[in-house]
Amino acid sequence: MRQAVLDHRPCDVGLGGQLWTRRMVGELIAKLYRVRLTEPGVGKYLRRWGLSFQRPDKRAVEQDPQAVRRWHEETWSAIRTKA
């Protein structure tokens, strides 16, 4: 389970969403092992596995730094000028 959470996103294993939550981990456990756990119970397992709450990176994975720079220089400048 720990490795599945580390190596995959929920959508990769047939669940909805991009980020793991205790609810999502509980759904995966139920799907694989047919055992239902409460969210606090899932949280205890996550802590035992050495996993903790992490905020997602604010930057998009597929972000293109050159496109962002161009947008700031060209589009944003035009918007600011009009405002």
Secondary structure, DSSP 8 states (H G I E B T S, - for coil): -HHHHHH--GGGGT-S-SS--HHHHHHHHHHHH-----HHHHHHHHHHTT-------SS-TT--HHHHHHIIIIIIHHHHHH-
